[in-house]
Amino acid sequence: MIAPNALRHLVARHLTRAAARLALTLAATLAAVFGFAHAALAADAAIPVVAAENFYGDVVRQLGGARVDVTSILSNPDQDPHLFEASPKTARALQRARIVVYNGADYDPWMTKLLGATQGGERTIIVAANLVGKKPGDNPHLWYEPHTMPAVARAVSAALVAADPAHKSVYDANLAAFLASLKPIEAKVAALRTRYHGVPVTATEPVFGYMSDALGLDMRNLRFQLATMNDTEASASDIAAFERDLRERRVHVLIYNSQATEALTRRMLALAKDSKVPSVSVTETQPAGVTFQQWMLVQLDALDHALAASANH
């Protein structure tokens, strides 16, 4: 016969072992459940993408929707992009990115340095300049070249499919929708080219240069523009030629970069106003609250209005 105290110890030991086995079973079950959930979440997690410029980031969002988590580095339309300095936050974003999109052609040379300094895993790097055959020394404002965004969109879509093949049909549909959404821009460019081909205009720097070429405008004072873009001093003769074009109304419109209004730019704007030459603002960074398509159309509409006003003056 077992003594009462011994019986209690035996029962307690048995219960302890049973509790331990139950705890182990629960732990294993929870680990399996949470492990499966984590794997499911990882498989369904948004693809981290870094875009050096926010207009490329906007295109990625339109193509990826909820499937992408986009960080755009240059996103302030009130800041001169040429004054940007990279930060540790930028480097951290690049570290985890699966896809990186930047302009190239020496517009964002800090990206090359950052990519070299960050050890990303399997990441796809898309350089807009490489897609459209531009190199350092060419006009780097490639997003105003009508062929750039379709090329970037196709490259981004291919990278998204490679990173997330299970949702290929989604990316294919989004790419088709994006390319279709560029048609109004193409139509506007064609209409303006018909109306204003050969019309002389000028600009403080070549931000709008590719679009001006697409419209067939006669862009004047290119040496002055390059000096402004490269932050060097324009020659006295180039400044005099620019001022003469405005004073004598040899140009129909002055296009200026509203993100970089140095003293000489302000001087030309004042002269244009006095000479009744319309001024049109363009920016290097996409404004908040609009898509790339809307941004382009707003600027083209403003140019159309200014050219029409000048013709009727």
C-alpha positions as CSV (number, residue, x, y, z in Angstrom):
1,M,0.0,0.0,0.0
2,I,1.3,3.4,-1.0
3,A,1.5,6.0,1.8
4,P,-0.7,9.1,1.3
5,N,2.4,11.4,1.0
6,A,4.1,9.2,-1.5
7,L,0.9,9.0,-3.5
8,R,0.7,12.8,-3.6
9,H,4.3,13.0,-4.8
10,L,3.6,10.4,-7.5
11,V,0.5,12.1,-8.7
12,A,2.3,15.5,-8.7
13,R,5.2,14.1,-10.7
14,H,2.9,12.5,-13.2
15,L,0.9,15.8,-13.6
16,T,4.2,17.7,-14.0
17,R,5.4,15.4,-16.8
18,A,2.0,15.5,-18.5
19,A,2.0,19.3,-18.3
20,A,5.5,19.4,-19.7
21,R,4.5,17.1,-22.6
22,L,1.4,19.3,-23.2
23,A,3.6,22.5,-23.1
24,L,6.0,21.0,-25.6
25,T,3.2,19.9,-27.8
26,L,1.6,23.4,-27.7
27,A,5.0,25.0,-28.3
28,A,5.6,22.8,-31.3
29,T,2.1,23.5,-32.6
30,L,2.4,27.3,-32.1
31,A,5.8,27.3,-33.7
32,A,4.4,25.5,-36.7
33,V,1.4,27.8,-36.9
34,F,3.5,31.0,-36.5
35,G,6.2,29.7,-38.8
36,F,3.6,29.0,-41.5
37,A,2.0,32.5,-40.9
38,H,5.4,34.1,-41.1
39,A,6.2,32.3,-44.4
40,A,2.8,33.3,-45.8
41,L,3.4,36.9,-44.8
42,A,6.9,36.9,-46.3
43,A,5.5,35.5,-49.5
44,D,2.8,38.1,-49.6
45,A,5.0,41.0,-48.4
46,A,5.2,44.1,-50.6
47,I,8.3,44.3,-52.7
48,P,10.7,47.0,-51.4
49,V,11.6,49.5,-54.1
50,V,13.8,52.6,-54.0
51,A,13.5,55.3,-56.7
52,A,16.0,58.1,-56.7
53,E,13.4,60.5,-58.1
54,N,9.8,60.6,-57.2
55,F,8.4,60.5,-60.7
56,Y,10.1,57.1,-61.2
57,G,8.7,56.1,-57.8
58,D,5.2,57.1,-59.0
59,V,5.5,54.9,-62.1
60,V,6.5,52.0,-59.9
61,R,3.5,52.5,-57.7
62,Q,1.2,52.6,-60.7
63,L,2.7,49.3,-61.9
64,G,2.9,47.5,-58.6
65,G,0.0,48.9,-56.6
66,A,-0.3,47.3,-53.2
67,R,2.4,44.8,-54.2
68,V,5.2,47.4,-53.8
69,D,6.6,49.5,-51.0
70,V,8.2,52.5,-52.7
71,T,10.7,54.9,-51.2
72,S,11.4,57.9,-53.3
73,I,14.6,59.8,-52.4
74,L,14.1,63.1,-54.2
75,S,10.5,64.1,-53.5
76,N,10.4,67.8,-52.5
77,P,9.3,70.0,-55.4
78,D,10.4,73.1,-53.5
79,Q,14.0,71.9,-53.2
80,D,16.8,72.1,-55.8
81,P,17.6,68.5,-56.6
82,H,21.2,69.4,-57.3
83,L,21.7,70.4,-53.6
84,F,20.7,66.9,-52.4
85,E,23.0,65.0,-50.0
86,A,22.5,61.4,-49.2
87,S,21.8,60.3,-45.6
88,P,22.1,57.1,-43.6
89,K,18.3,56.7,-44.1
90,T,18.8,56.6,-47.8
91,A,21.5,53.9,-47.4
92,R,19.2,51.8,-45.2
93,A,16.4,51.9,-47.7
94,L,18.8,50.8,-50.5
95,Q,20.1,48.0,-48.2
96,R,16.7,46.3,-48.2
97,A,15.5,47.2,-51.7
98,R,14.7,44.4,-54.2
99,I,14.4,46.9,-57.1
100,V,16.2,50.2,-57.5
101,V,15.4,52.8,-60.2
102,Y,17.4,55.9,-60.9
103,N,18.0,58.4,-63.7
104,G,21.7,58.1,-64.5
105,A,23.6,60.3,-67.0
106,D,25.2,62.0,-64.0
107,Y,22.0,63.5,-62.8
108,D,22.1,61.4,-59.5
109,P,25.8,60.3,-59.2
110,W,25.4,59.8,-55.5
111,M,23.3,56.7,-56.3
112,T,26.3,54.9,-57.8
113,K,28.3,55.6,-54.7
114,L,25.5,54.5,-52.4
115,L,24.9,51.3,-54.4
116,G,28.6,50.5,-54.2
117,A,28.6,51.0,-50.4
118,T,25.4,49.0,-49.6
119,Q,25.4,45.2,-49.9
120,G,21.9,44.6,-51.2
121,G,20.8,41.0,-51.7
122,E,19.0,40.0,-54.9
123,R,18.3,43.4,-56.3
124,T,17.5,44.6,-59.8
125,I,19.0,48.0,-60.8
126,I,17.2,50.0,-63.5
127,V,19.0,53.0,-64.9
128,A,16.7,55.2,-67.2
129,A,19.7,56.6,-69.1
130,N,20.8,53.1,-70.1
131,L,17.4,52.3,-71.4
132,V,17.3,55.3,-73.8
133,G,20.9,55.4,-74.8
134,K,22.0,58.5,-72.9
135,K,25.4,59.0,-71.2
136,P,27.2,61.5,-68.9
137,G,27.4,64.8,-70.8
138,D,24.0,64.4,-72.4
139,N,21.0,66.4,-71.1
140,P,20.1,64.4,-68.0
141,H,16.5,65.5,-67.7
142,L,15.3,62.3,-69.3
143,W,11.7,62.2,-67.9
144,Y,10.8,65.0,-70.3
145,E,11.8,62.8,-73.2
146,P,8.5,61.1,-74.3
147,H,10.2,57.7,-74.9
148,T,11.7,57.4,-71.4
149,M,8.8,56.5,-69.3
150,P,7.5,53.7,-71.5
151,A,11.0,52.2,-71.5
152,V,11.3,52.5,-67.7
153,A,7.8,51.1,-67.2
154,R,8.6,48.0,-69.2
155,A,11.8,47.4,-67.3
156,V,10.1,47.9,-64.0
157,S,7.3,45.5,-64.9
158,A,9.8,42.9,-65.9
159,A,11.6,43.3,-62.6
160,L,8.3,43.0,-60.6
161,V,7.4,39.8,-62.5
162,A,10.9,38.3,-61.8
163,A,10.6,39.2,-58.1
164,D,6.9,38.1,-57.8
165,P,6.0,35.7,-60.6
166,A,2.8,34.6,-58.9
167,H,1.3,38.0,-59.7
168,K,2.5,38.3,-63.3
169,S,-1.1,38.8,-64.6
170,V,-1.5,41.8,-62.3
171,Y,1.7,43.4,-63.4
172,D,1.0,42.8,-67.1
173,A,-2.5,44.4,-66.7
174,N,-1.0,47.4,-64.9
175,L,1.7,47.9,-67.5
176,A,-0.9,47.9,-70.3
177,A,-3.0,50.4,-68.3
178,F,0.0,52.6,-67.7
179,L,1.1,52.7,-71.4
180,A,-2.5,53.5,-72.4
181,S,-2.6,56.3,-69.9
182,L,0.3,58.0,-71.7
183,K,-1.8,58.4,-74.9
184,P,-3.2,61.8,-73.9
185,I,0.3,63.1,-73.4
186,E,1.3,61.8,-76.8
187,A,-1.8,63.4,-78.3
188,K,-1.0,66.7,-76.7
189,V,2.6,66.7,-77.9
190,A,1.4,66.0,-81.4
191,A,-1.2,68.8,-81.3
192,L,1.3,71.3,-80.0
193,R,3.9,70.3,-82.6
194,T,1.4,70.9,-85.3
195,R,0.5,74.4,-84.0
196,Y,3.9,75.7,-82.8
197,H,6.6,73.8,-84.8
198,G,9.5,76.2,-85.4
199,V,8.3,78.8,-82.9
200,P,11.4,80.4,-81.1
201,V,11.5,80.0,-77.3
202,T,14.1,80.2,-74.7
203,A,14.8,78.8,-71.2
204,T,17.0,79.4,-68.2
205,E,18.3,75.8,-68.2
206,P,17.6,72.7,-70.3
207,V,15.2,71.0,-67.9
208,F,12.4,71.0,-70.6
209,G,14.9,70.4,-73.5
210,Y,13.7,67.0,-74.6
211,M,10.1,67.9,-74.6
212,S,10.9,71.1,-76.4
213,D,12.6,69.0,-79.1
214,A,9.5,66.7,-79.3
215,L,7.3,69.8,-79.8
216,G,9.5,71.0,-82.6
217,L,10.2,74.4,-80.9
218,D,13.2,76.5,-81.8
219,M,15.1,76.5,-78.5
220,R,17.5,79.5,-78.2
221,N,20.4,80.4,-75.8
222,L,21.6,76.8,-75.2
223,R,25.1,77.9,-73.9
224,F,23.4,80.1,-71.3
225,Q,21.2,77.1,-70.3
226,L,24.2,74.7,-69.9
227,A,26.1,77.2,-67.8
228,T,23.1,77.5,-65.4
229,M,22.7,73.7,-65.2
230,N,26.4,73.2,-64.5
231,D,26.5,76.0,-62.0
232,T,29.1,77.9,-64.0
233,E,29.1,81.5,-65.1
234,A,27.5,82.3,-68.4
235,S,29.7,84.5,-70.6
236,A,28.9,88.2,-71.0
237,S,28.0,87.7,-74.7
238,D,25.6,84.8,-73.9
239,I,23.9,86.9,-71.2
240,A,23.6,89.8,-73.6
241,A,22.1,87.6,-76.3
242,F,19.5,86.2,-73.9
243,E,18.5,89.7,-72.7
244,R,18.3,90.9,-76.3
245,D,15.9,88.0,-77.2
246,L,13.6,89.0,-74.4
247,R,13.9,92.7,-74.8
248,E,13.2,92.6,-78.5
249,R,10.6,89.8,-78.1
250,R,12.5,87.5,-80.5
251,V,11.2,84.6,-78.4
252,H,7.5,83.8,-77.7
253,V,8.0,82.2,-74.2
254,L,10.6,82.0,-71.4
255,I,10.7,78.5,-69.8
256,Y,12.3,78.4,-66.3
257,N,13.0,75.9,-63.6
258,S,11.1,77.1,-60.5
259,Q,13.2,74.9,-58.3
260,A,16.4,76.8,-59.1
261,T,15.8,80.5,-59.3
262,E,19.2,82.1,-58.9
263,A,19.9,85.8,-59.2
264,L,20.4,85.7,-63.0
265,T,17.3,83.6,-63.5
266,R,15.3,86.2,-61.5
267,R,16.8,88.9,-63.6
268,M,15.7,87.2,-66.8
269,L,12.2,86.7,-65.4
270,A,11.9,90.3,-64.6
271,L,13.0,91.3,-68.0
272,A,10.6,88.9,-69.6
273,K,7.7,90.4,-67.6
274,D,8.7,93.9,-68.6
275,S,8.9,92.9,-72.2
276,K,5.6,91.0,-72.1
277,V,7.1,87.7,-72.9
278,P,5.1,85.0,-71.1
279,S,7.0,82.8,-68.6
280,V,6.2,79.1,-68.0
281,S,7.4,77.2,-64.9
282,V,8.6,73.6,-65.1
283,T,10.0,71.5,-62.3
284,E,12.6,68.8,-61.9
285,T,10.6,67.0,-59.1
286,Q,7.0,65.8,-59.5
287,P,4.6,67.9,-57.3
288,A,2.7,66.2,-54.5
289,G,-0.8,64.9,-55.1
290,V,-0.5,64.3,-58.8
291,T,0.6,61.5,-61.1
292,F,3.4,61.7,-63.6
293,Q,0.8,61.9,-66.4
294,Q,-1.1,64.8,-64.7
295,W,2.2,66.6,-64.1
296,M,3.2,66.4,-67.7
297,L,-0.2,67.5,-69.0
298,V,-0.5,70.5,-66.7
299,Q,2.9,71.8,-67.9
300,L,2.0,71.2,-71.5
301,D,-1.3,73.0,-71.0
302,A,0.5,75.9,-69.4
303,L,2.9,76.1,-72.4
304,D,0.1,75.9,-74.8
305,H,-1.7,78.8,-73.1
306,A,1.5,80.9,-73.0
307,L,2.3,80.3,-76.7
308,A,-1.3,81.1,-77.7
309,A,-1.2,84.3,-75.6
310,S,2.1,85.3,-77.2
311,A,0.8,84.7,-80.7
312,N,-2.2,86.9,-80.0
313,H,-0.4,89.7,-78.4
